[in-house]
């Protein structure tokens, strides 16, 4: 059982990463990665929602009629998204404003519905909860990597704190403004996918 749980947790972080391998959740990944802080918050939000929606659906899976299972899944996810959205507004209002509609659109994230259908409806609560955490972390990991590089190269900062010393700017260094543009999110994710598949991912033949 321990090995199974370990495999469930590790797979989304590498060989079954929802962004790098399955190319899911790309829209929100492109939208919130201009800076590290919103990318980090979005990653945590998706992790919490994926974990608890998996847990809830796994618990009630045998009582849900097959013909309305999608509706039930959507209701569970929508309720969790609403709770997370209100928590963000209460504790990190500036970030919730920056994330705008993208928190609400978590309900349409393919990663959530995919894990509910493919895993939570077929497995017990504990593995389902672990699967949700792992897929959320796998998704959030990519957001953090892309957000960190875009903010560092585009603004010279991380989490709003200046990282590149003023002396570097005195020598003529300029922040790369194109890194803050939406198109660069797609290019950065493409680069991350290329590096992962070239050096870390071995496709089964």
Secondary structure, 3 states (H helix, E strand, C coil): CHHHHHHHHHHCCCCCCCCCCCCCCHHHHHHCCCCHHHHHHHHHHHHHHHHHHHHHHHHHHHHCCHHHHHHHHHHHHHHHHHHHHHHHHHHCHHHHHHHHHHCHHHHHCHHHHHHHHHHHCCCCHHHHHHHHHHHHHHHHHHHHHHHHHHHHHHHCEECCEECCCHHHHHCCCCCCHHHHCHHHHHHHHHHHHHHHHHHCCCCCC
